[in-house]
């Protein structure tokens, strides 16, 4: 069964549910599409957990009616418990600064400290394209991980934070935001320029009284580490692929889950956008797009291998792609296919 995007957003009042905040993939600004940048939320009761922070995530949280969404000052971030970043490409973190920078004016920290979890320091720069000799940005720390990134953002916004804290007398915000690197075992991180990614089993790393979260490495070279996440609750399980090509690690992570949220790219569109003959830069972009993402024809069989009953297509590239193309992902998959759209909500469990 296929549920397309030419419809109103799906709704659910389940205690545990997936909310698609933004479904557009890539850092480009699409001219004729209304999809926001990539971001999702796992909601469990009155709390929620954000996965990636693409363009527009803040207003989308309010439109999704999360947290204290009716309040201009004390929500919707009062319901936020943690943020999970799959990898540090710009389209997945570009509005993390807005969640943090505007946070004190939107309830951040009122429900308790918020931790941002994501990949650690890559350890070394990726190899340069043959024939090029780029100069590294911030050569003293050219590949910061999530912990260092969040610390830098807090320092960047210190003037605003301190102005609001001191002028308005906001209390209870000590350590209201911290950044943590997901503790992938070091033996899997030894070769950041290896391709393909190392084979590994999921690593549990976060748990509170609502969710248990595990991570695994996925295939998105040269960005490294790139992660997929699994959220287990008392009601069921939701898995996010992050950006990846076909990955056995991801299949293992998703086995037995209720929903797999998986990225997808249209290979025909990529070929048309980067026609032959391609120069060196276009060739590098082309090979990354078709080699480090998952093509329409491949995503259904991945979900079938994992045995998940619901596959949700997300991080759509191009964001303006026709619904009929995305529906072709049903081939090779016997479960329920949802072509994701912004503000869809899908319940898990009763």
Secondary structure by P-SEA (a helix, b strand, c coil): cccccccccccccccbbbbbcccccccccccccccccbbbbbbccccccccccccaaaaaaaaacccccccccccccccccbbbbcccccccccaaaaaaaaccccccccccbbbbbbbccccccccccccbbbbbcccccccccaaaaaaaaaaaaaaaaaaaaaaaccccccccbbbbccccccccccccccccccccccccccccccbbbbbbbbccccccccbbbbbbcccbbbbbbccccccaaaaaaaccccccbbbbbcaaaaaaaccccccaaaaaaaaaaaccccccccaaaaaaaacccbbbbccccccccccccccccccccccbbbccccbbbbbccc
